[in-house]
Amino acid sequence: MANYLIIGASSGIGAQIAQDLLTSGHQVWGSYRNHPITDQRIQSFHFDSSDTLSKLPNELPETLDGFVYCVGSIQLAPISRVNTSNLSVDIQNQLIKLVELLQHIFPKLKKSSHASVVLFSSVAVQLGLPFHTQVGIVKGAIEGLSKSLAAEWAPSIRVNTIAPSLTDTPLAEPLLNTPEKKLANDQRHPLKRIGTVEDISNMACFLLSEKSSWITAQVLHVDGGMQAIK
């Protein structure tokens, strides 16, 4: 049994990861922002980017075996319409708060014999997609952070990043809210479907487990072939 902390565990990918870890017999501490977590097996707490680290629960275990940061947004616009105030909010939510949390929990991760950190990027960083300037800026920084941190924290803590393509989550609902939109996005992928939360959770749980004990500093493209083939 291992101890895992998930920031953003109330819906979408984070919620699925939490459920899969629980099913495997692990303990999960998970944060929510707008929607409280109802599963009593999760040690849940409210936390968002405006909170100080003092809002983290005192009941966090002394040893953390894994950390997952499931905070994101989908802000699509040509660069002429990128709002720098919104960009600053994205940087605060997805990057600055992440750095603060990593600094805070490092001693707990260090106490584990097999600690693993899983972060999230986007297929748009390596592929390059129109109207994804804001996504590319923020997620590109996360990929850089992930590799630097993997080098710094080796060999005791592994750090990897998952770069999904479009996945069926509440966050992506505006892009998938009609059958026509869903079909069009399915067809853009070589495997002819968009991702599911199970697809992404399967990779995250693998990276958190000791089955991936020789994997670090990687960006794993779980994207239906989008980044690599036409």
Beta strands, then each sheet from edge to edge (+ up, - down):
strand 1: 3-7
strand 2: 27-32
strand 3: 43-46
strand 4: 66-69
strand 5: 115-120
strand 6: 157-164
strand 7: 219-222
sheet 1: 3+ 2+ 1+ 4+ 5+ 6+ 7+
end
